Amino acid sequence: MESQPDLDKKVIALIGGTGKEGSGLAYRWTRAGIKVIIGSRKLEKAQNAVQKLLEITGRNVDLRGMENIDAAREADIVVLTVPYEFHRSTLESIKPVMDGKIFIDVAVPLVPPQVTKVQMPPAGSALQEAKEILGSEVKVASAFQNVSYTRLLKDEDVGCDILVCGEGRETRELVLELVAKAGLVGWDAGPINNSMVVEGLTSLLIGINKRFKVVDSGIRITNVNRE
């Protein structure tokens, strides 16, 4: 597991970071002192997202906006937060600059209009699909699928836990450290095959949100030492 100072020196690119989930993660990581690049298909959109976040966080953070390919090239850790319909095309667009990097997938394979129904892609999960596209030179993990962006943009306990699946224990431990830096509680949920379960939980939570007229239901691991 990498030490905290090493993590602080790394750069995170949020690909599709102009969206709500990406903005929430950027908010929490930059306030924790991590260097973040917001990526978008259009440079102007990325820069506008940066300006909006700076109004919330203040100016004393390391936050930049770039086109997706440039953001991925500059980063050590690449986090994908696009809607699933853009999952494959975005991965294919950044693949040429991804070798040797850590990749974190936040995507969930929701298929409108039946978003409360679990529907996995042929690869088994969004993460397994990402691994097939990115290849053996990229270590992949998934996280943050089950936390509402409405909680990420507030300085408060999000009220739920983060499950991390990934390729190898060292990769998962690094992602868990990033979860902690975001002020959240994370758990090692095992290898990439397990991501299908975590991704599927999102559809269940959307159904609960609709049934109880809320926007931020989540999950929490119980009866385990939370220290």
ZAFIKOL-140401 format. One record per atom (N, C-alpha, C): x, z, y; residue in three letters. Coordinates in steps of 0.02 Angstrom, whole numbers, plus 32768, in hexadecimal, padded with zeros to 4 digits. Atoms other than C-alpha are relative to their C-alpha. Layout:
N
XZYala
...
This chain:
227
802A80007FC4met
800080008000met
802C8000803Emet
7FD880047FC5glu
80437FD380ABglu
7FF4803D802Cglu
80057FC67FD5ser
8065805D8126ser
7FD87FEE803Eser
8027800B7FC4gln
7FFE807281C3gln
80267FD98035gln
7FDC80267FCDpro
80898035823Apro
80047FB57FEEpro
7FFE80468013asp
809A7F9381D5asp
7FBD7FDE800Dasp
8041801C7FF4leu
7FDF7F7681E0leu
7FF57FF5804Bleu
800980067FB7asp
7FE37F93829Casp
80257FC3801Basp
7FDA803A7FE8lys
80607F0482AClys
7FE17FBE7FEClys
801E803D8019lys
7FF27E878252lys
7FCA7FE6802Flys
803380217FD7val
7F7D7E0B82A5val
7FC77FEB7FD3val
803C80128025ile
7ECB7DF48269ile
7FDD7FC78024ile
802A80357FE5ala
7E6C7D518283ala
7FBA80067FE4ala
80467FFF8014leu
7DAF7D5B827Eleu
7FE57FB98007leu
801880458000ile
7D797CAB824Eile
7FB480008001ile
80487FF97FF4gly
7CC97C92828Egly
7FF280428023gly
80047FBD7FE2gly
7CE97D3082F2gly
7FD48005803Dgly
802D7FFE7FC7thr
7C737CFF837Ethr
7FBB801A7FEDthr
80407FE58017gly
7BE07D398314gly
7FFD804B8005gly
800C7FB87FF7lys
7B987DE7830Flys
802D802C7FD5lys
7FD67FD8802Dglu
7BF77E288277glu
80497FFD8016glu
7FBB80087FEAgly
7C9C7DE082B4gly
800E80278040gly
7FF77FDC7FC2ser
7C847E2A8361ser
8003804B7FF4ser
7FFF7FB9800Fgly
7C5F7ED58317gly
804280167FE2gly
7FBF7FEF801Eleu
7CFD7ED482ADleu
80387FFB8034leu
7FCE80077FCBala
7D647E958341ala
7FFF803D802Eala
80087FC57FD5tyr
7D207F2383ABtyr
8022803D7FE2tyr
7FE47FC48020arg
7D517FA8832Earg
804B7FFB7FF5arg
7FB98006800Etrp
7DFB7F628300trp
802B7FFF803Ftrp
7FD880017FC2thr
7E377F3F83B1thr
80038046801Fthr
7FFF7FBC7FE6arg
7E057FEE83E7arg
802D802E7FD7arg
7FD27FDA802Aala
7E6E802E8356ala
80497FE98009ala
7FBC80167FF1gly
7F067FD1839Bgly
80187FC47FD8gly
7FED80398028ile
7F057F3A8327ile
7FFA7FC0802Aile
800280407FDElys
7F2B7E8C836Alys
7FCE7FD27FDDlys
80368028801Cval
7E947E1B8352val
7FFA7FBD8024val
801080417FE5ile
7E747D62836Bile
7FBA7FED7FE9ile
804380198011ile
7DC17D238372ile
80057FB47FFAile
7FFF8048800Cgly
7DB27C758327gly
7FBB7FE28004gly
803E80267FFEser
7D2D7BF28342ser
80107FB67FF9ser
7FF580488003arg
7D167B398327arg
800E7FE48045arg
7FF580167FBBlys
7D187B2A83E5lys
802680378026lys
7FD67FD07FDCleu
7D9E7B7D8450leu
7FD980248035leu
80257FE17FCAglu
7D287B9D84E0glu
7FD280387FE6glu
802C7FCD801Dlys
7CAF7BFC8470lys
8028803E7FEClys
7FD57FC78012ala
7D3D7C69842Eala
80148028803Dala
7FEA7FDE7FC2gln
7D7A7C9084DEgln
7FC680258021gln
803A7FDE7FE5asn
7CCA7CBA8518asn
7FF180407FDAasn
800C7FC48029ala
7CB77D348486ala
803380368012ala
7FCD7FD17FECval
7D5B7D8584B8val
7FED80238042val
80137FE37FBFgln
7D207D9E856Bgln
7FC780327FFAgln
80387FD2800Alys
7C7E7DEE8532lys
801780417FDFlys
7FE77FC38021leu
7CDB7E6684C0leu
802C8029802Eleu
7FD67FDB7FD1leu
7D587E938547leu
7FD680298031leu
802D7FDA7FD4glu
7CC67ECA85B4glu
7FE980417FDFglu
80167FC58025ile
7C977F45852Bile
803B802F7FF2ile
7FC77FD78015thr
7D437F8084F2thr
802C80168039thr
7FCF7FF57FCCgly
7D9E7F7D8597gly
80397FCE7FF6gly
7FCD80348002arg
7E397F1585B9arg
803E80147FD7arg
7FC37FE98021asn
7EBA7F7E855Basn
7FFD7FF67FB4asn
800180118047val
7EA67F2684B3val
80227FBC7FF8val
7FDE803F800Easp
7F037E958460asp
7FCE7FD17FDEasp
8036802A8018leu
7E7A7E12844Dleu
80077FBB801Eleu
7FFA80457FE9arg
7E887D548457arg
7FCC7FD57FDFarg
802D8030801Dgly
7E1A7CBE8436gly
80237FBE7FF3gly
7FE180408012met
7E507C1F83DCmet
7FD07FD87FD5met
802480268032glu
7E0C7B918375glu
8011801B7FBBglu
7FF87FE28042asn
7DF97BC182BEasn
80447FF27FE0asn
7FC280128022ile
7E917B64827Cile
803C80228021ile
7FC97FDF7FDDasp
7F047BAC8302asp
7FFE804C7FF5asp
80067FB8800Dala
7EC07C5C82E9ala
801A80127FBAala
7FE97FF48044ala
7EDE7C51822Dala
804B7FF87FFBala
7FB8800C8003arg
7F8D7C0D8248arg
8027803C801Darg
7FDD7FCA7FDDglu
7FBE7C9C82BDglu
7FFA80437FDBglu
80107FBE801Dala
7F777D28824Fala
8024800E7FBFala
7FE87FE98042asp
7FB97D8E81BEasp
7FC5800B7FD1asp
803D7FF18026ile
7F097DBD8186ile
7FC77FD8801Eile
8037802B7FE8val
7E777D438192val
7FBE801A7FE4val
80417FE68013val
7DC47D848190val
7FCB7FCC8010val
803380347FF7leu
7D347D098178leu
7FBC80208009leu
80417FE17FF1thr
7C8F7D3B81C9thr
7FCA7FCC800Fthr
803180347FF2val
7C307C9681CCval
7FC380077FD1val
80388004802Epro
7B817C7E8183pro
80137FD77FC3pro
7FEA801F803Ftyr
7B8A7C4480CFtyr
7FFA7FB38002tyr
800780497FFEglu
7B4F7B9380F8glu
80407FDE801Aglu
7FC1801B7FE7phe
7BF87B7B8150phe
803C80197FDAphe
7FCB7FDF8025his
7C5E7BD880CEhis
80347FCE7FE6his
7FD18030801Farg
7CAB7B47806Darg
80237FD58035arg
7FE2802D7FCFser
7CC67AD48102ser
80348024802Bser
7FD17FDA7FD6thr
7D1B7B5C8168thr
803F80117FD8thr
7FC67FF2802Aleu
7D8C7B8F80D8leu
802B7FC27FF7leu
7FD9803E8009glu
7DBF7ADB80BAglu
80257FED8040glu
7FE080127FC0ser
7DE77AC68173ser
803E802A800Fser
7FC67FD57FF2ile
7E607B5A8178ile
803180047FC5ile
7FD67FFB803Clys
7EA97B4780C9lys
80497FEB800Clys
7FBA80157FF7pro
7F467AE88105pro
802E8034801Epro
7FD57FCD7FE0val
7F857B828163val
7FF980447FE0val
80117FBF801Dmet
7F4E7C0B80EAmet
8033801B7FCEmet
7FD27FE78033asp
7FDD7C18806Casp
8026803D8018asp
7FDB7FC37FF1gly
802B7CC58066gly
7FD980348028gly
80287FD27FD8lys
7F9E7D1980C7lys
7FD080297FD4lys
80377FD9801Eile
7F1D7D9E809Aile
7FBF7FE5801Cile
804080197FEAphe
7E6B7D5C80A0phe
7FC980327FEEphe
80387FD3800Bile
7DD17DCC80B3ile
7FC07FDA800Eile
803F80247FFAasp
7D267D7F8095asp
7FC88031800Fasp
803A7FD77FEEval
7C907DCC80ECval
7FBF7FDA7FF1val
803A802B800Bala
7C1B7D3D80BEala
7FD580187FC5ala
80307FF28036val
7B807D578054val
7FD87FC07FF3val
8023803E800Fpro
7B2F7CC47FF9pro
7FB480068005pro
80487FFF7FF4leu
7A837CD48048leu
7FE67FB88004leu
801E80438000val
7A137C3D802Dval
7FBA8005801Fval
80427FFE7FE0pro
79857C3680ADpro
7FD17FCE7FDFpro
801E7FC67FE1pro
78F67C4D80AApro
7FFD803E7FD3pro
80067FC8802Fgln
79057CBD8010gln
803E802D8005gln
7FC47FD97FF6val
798A7D2F805Aval
7FFE80457FDEval
80057FC18024thr
79487DC77FFCthr
800B7FF67FB5thr
7FF480108046lys
796C7D707F56lys
804A7FF27FF5lys
7FB98009800Fval
7A1C7D7A7F0Cval
800A7FBA7FE3val
7FF380458016gln
7A5F7CC87EF9gln
804A7FF18005gln
7FB980098000met
7B147CB67EC7met
80137FB67FF7met
7FEA80458008pro
7B757C117ED2pro
801D7FF57FBBpro
7FE6800E8043pro
7BB97BB97E37pro
804180257FF0pro
7FC17FDD800Cala
7C627C0F7E4Cala
7FF580497FEBala
80107FBB8011gly
7C0C7CB87E33gly
7FF3802B803Cgly
80087FDA7FC2ser
7C1B7CFD7EE4ser
80217FD98037ser
7FDE801F7FC7ala
7C527CCB7F92ala
804B800A7FFBala
7FB97FF28005leu
7CF97D1F7F72leu
80217FD57FCBleu
7FE3802A8035gln
7D177CC37ECFgln
80037FB78016gln
7FFE80437FE3glu
7CEB7C217F28glu
803B7FF98030glu
7FC880017FD2ala
7D697C4C7FAFala
80437FFB7FDBala
7FC180018027lys
7DF07C6B7F2Dlys
800C7FBA7FE3lys
7FF98044801Cglu
7DCE7BC27EDCglu
80197FCF8036glu
7FED802D7FCAile
7DE17B6C7F85ile
8046800E801Aile
7FC17FEE7FE0leu
7E767BCB7FCAleu
803C7FFD7FD1leu
7FCA8007802Fgly
7EDE7BCD7F2Bgly
8029803F7FF4gly
7FD97FC7801Aser
7F617C3D7EDCser
802E80208034ser
7FD17FE47FCFglu
7FCD7C577F78glu
7FDE802D8033glu
80257FD57FD2val
7F457CBB7FD1val
7FE180397FD9val
801F7FC5801Elys
7F147D6C7FA2lys
7FBC800C8021lys
80437FFC7FE3val
7E587D817FB8val
7FDE80437FF1val
80277FC38008ala
7DE27E137FCFala
7FBE7FF58024ala
804080027FDBser
7D307E32800Aser
7FEF80478017ser
80137FBF7FE3ala
7CE97EBD8077ala
7FCE7FF58038ala
802C7FFE7FC5phe
7C6B7EE980FFphe
7FBE7FD97FF8phe
803E80268008gln
7BD87E8A80B2gln
7FC2802A800Bgln
803B7FD58001asn
7B647F2080B2asn
7FF9802E803Casn
80057FD77FC4val
7B7C7F688161val
7FE37FD68038val
802280237FCAser
7B0F7F3781F4ser
802C7FFA803Dser
7FD9800A7FC3tyr
7B647EED828Dtyr
7FE8802F8038tyr
801A7FD47FCBthr
7AF27F5B82F8thr
802480438001thr
7FDB7FC28005arg
7B557FF182BAarg
80497FF78015arg
7FB9800B7FF2leu
7C017FA282D0leu
800E8000804Aleu
7FF580057FB8leu
7BEA7F89838Aleu
7FF180418026leu
800D7FBE7FE1lys
7BC7804283A9lys
803480317FE8lys
7FCF7FCD8012asp
7C3E80D583A9asp
7FDC803A7FDDasp
80237FCD8026glu
7BE281368323glu
800A7FF37FB6glu
7FFD80088048asp
7BDE81538269asp
7FCF7FCA7FEAasp
802C80368015val
7B9980B68218val
7FCE80157FCCval
80317FE68030gly
7B42811F8193gly
80017FDE7FBDgly
7FFB80208041cys
7B7A80B38101cys
80497FF57FEDcys
7FBC800A8019asp
7C14808E8097asp
800E7FB57FF6asp
7FE980458009ile
7C7A7FEF8080ile
80207FF97FBBile
7FE4800D8041leu
7C9E7FAB7FD2leu
80317FC58005leu
7FCC80327FFBval
7D3F7F477FC1val
80127FE67FBBval
7FEA8021803Dcys
7D5D7ECB7F35cys
803B7FD38012cys
7FC8802B7FEEgly
7DFD7E697F29gly
80317FF47FC8gly
7FCF80188030glu
7E8E7E1A7ED0glu
803D802E8000glu
7FC77FD28006gly
7F047EA67E9Dgly
7FF6803F8029gly
80097FBF7FE0arg
7F0C7F5D7ECCarg
802080028045arg
7FDF7FFE7FBFglu
7F877F427F5Bglu
7FD67FDD8036glu
802B80247FD1thr
7F137EC47FAEthr
7FC5802C8013thr
80397FD57FF2arg
7E7F7F3A7F9Earg
8014803C802Barg
7FEA7FC67FD9glu
7EE37FCC7FE3glu
800C7FED8049glu
7FF780177FBBleu
7F147F67807Cleu
7FBD7FF98024leu
804280087FE2val
7E5F7F3A809Bval
7FDF8043800Cval
801C7FBD7FF6leu
7E2A7FEE8083leu
80208023803Cleu
7FE17FE57FC4glu
7EA8801E8108glu
7FE17FE3803Fglu
802280207FC8leu
7E577FA1817Dleu
7FB9801D800Aleu
80417FDF7FFDval
7DAE7FED8153val
800680438024val
7FF57FBF7FE0ala
7DF180978185ala
80107FF8804Aala
7FF0800C7FBAlys
7E3980508226lys
7FC27FEF8029lys
803F80107FDEala
7D8A80138250ala
7FD3803D8005ala
80277FC37FFDgly
7D4D80C7823Fgly
7FCB80057FCBgly
803180028035leu
7CF180A6819Dleu
801D801D7FBFleu
7FEC7FE58041val
7CF680EE80ECval
7FFD7FC87FCDval
7FFE80358031gly
7D2D80738067gly
800F80187FBAgly
7FF57FF08047trp
7D3380737FA9trp
801B7FC37FDCtrp
7FE58036802Aasp
7D98800B7F2Fasp
7FCB7FEE7FCCasp
80358015802Dala
7D127FA87ED4ala
80187FD07FCAala
7FE680268037gly
7D877F4B7E60gly
80107FB7800Egly
7FE880457FFApro
7DBA7E967E40pro
7FCD7FD1801Fpro
802980307FDBile
7D747DF97E90ile
7FBE7FF17FDCile
803F800D8023asn
7CF27DDF7E07asn
7FC980308014asn
80327FCD7FEEasn
7C9B7E7F7E40asn
7FDF7FF18043asn
801C800F7FBEser
7C7B7E337EECser
7FB97FE57FFBser
8043801A8007met
7BDF7DDF7EA8met
7FCB80388005met
802F7FC77FFCval
7B8E7E8B7E99val
7FFA80178048val
80007FE77FBBval
7BC07EC17F49val
7FDC7FCE802Dval
802180337FD8glu
7B8A7E1C7F96glu
7FB580007FF4glu
804780008012gly
7AE57E257F39gly
7FD9803A801Fgly
80217FC67FE1leu
7AC07ED07F83leu
7FE47FF08044leu
801780117FBDthr
7AAB7E7E802Dthr
7FB87FE87FFEthr
804580188005ser
7A0D7E257FF5ser
7FD0803A7FF4ser
802A7FC5800Cleu
79C87ECB7FB5leu
7FF680278040leu
80057FDA7FC2leu
79EF7F1F805Bleu
7FD57FDC8034leu
802C80267FD3ile
799C7E9380BDile
7FB7800C7FEEile
80447FF28016gly
79017EAE8054gly
7FE880458015gly
80107FBB7FEBile
79067F698079ile
7FF58002804Cile
800980037FB7asn
791D7F458133asn
7FBB7FE68013asn
8041801D7FF1lys
78827ED88134lys
7FC7802F7FEDlys
80367FD58018arg
781B7F5280CFarg
7FF6803D802Darg
80047FC37FD9phe
78447FE8813Cphe
800A7FF4804Bphe
7FFC80137FBAlys
78547F8981E1lys
803C80208023lys
7FC17FEA7FE3val
790A7FB88201val
80317FC57FFEval
7FCF80377FFFval
79A77F50821Dval
804380147FE2val
7FBD7FE98012asp
7A357FB981D9asp
8002802D7FC2asp
7FFA7FD9803Eser
7A157FFF812Bser
80447FF27FE0ser
7FBF8008801Fgly
7AB3801880C5gly
800580267FBFgly
7FF57FDB803Eile
7AFF8066802Bile
80348036800Bile
7FD17FC97FFAarg
7B6181068013arg
801180197FBAarg
7FEA7FE58040ile
7BC881437F7File
7FFA804C8002ile
800D7FB88000thr
7B9481F37F4Ethr
802380227FC5thr
7FE57FD68036asn
7BD582827EE2asn
80497FF17FF0asn
7FB8800C8006val
7C8B824F7EFFval
80218022803Aval
7FDB7FE17FCAasn
7D0D82AC7F65asn
800E7FCE8037asn
7FFB80307FCAarg
7D028251800Carg
80408009802Aarg
7FC17FF77FDDglu
7DAB82928046glu
80347FCF7FE7glu
